[in-house]
Amino acid sequence: MWLIDTNVISELCRRQPDAKVVQWATAVSDFRLSVISVEEITYGLAWRPNPRILEWMEGFFMRHPILSVTCEIAEHAGRIRGRLAAEGRARTQADMLIAATAAVHDLTLVTRNYADFEGCGIRLLNPFQS
């Protein structure tokens, strides 16, 4: 199964999304979202309102399971983030919570931003290159 990163969700709601991303999403019906992506998208739409995208997102959120951050996920994210920081590779809290969600649920993270998740011990897929 798959965990969709925020940048992939944002691509899918464009008027003319990348054809490779659409092809991938159409072929795969069983994917999950992180509550972190919901926050990031909600923030963006509150900052720059767009009624068309808001309506699309609300429907999208209703059609796909949203995974919450549990204590196990938070602890896993903290361990990843701390280890990477000790290696001199700082990462954002949001990205590490998404990575930990993928790890704990044994999901492949679908993202354009490989560099943000390298070294996290999770499977990655870039649908923009598939």
Secondary structure, DSSP 8 states (H G I E B T S, - for coil): -EEE-HHHHHHHTSSS--HHHHHHHHH---EEEEHHHHHHHHHHHHHS--HHHHHHHHHHHHHS-EE---HHHHHHHHHHHHHHHHTT----HHHHHHHHHHHHTT-EEE-S-HHHHTTSS--EE-TTT-
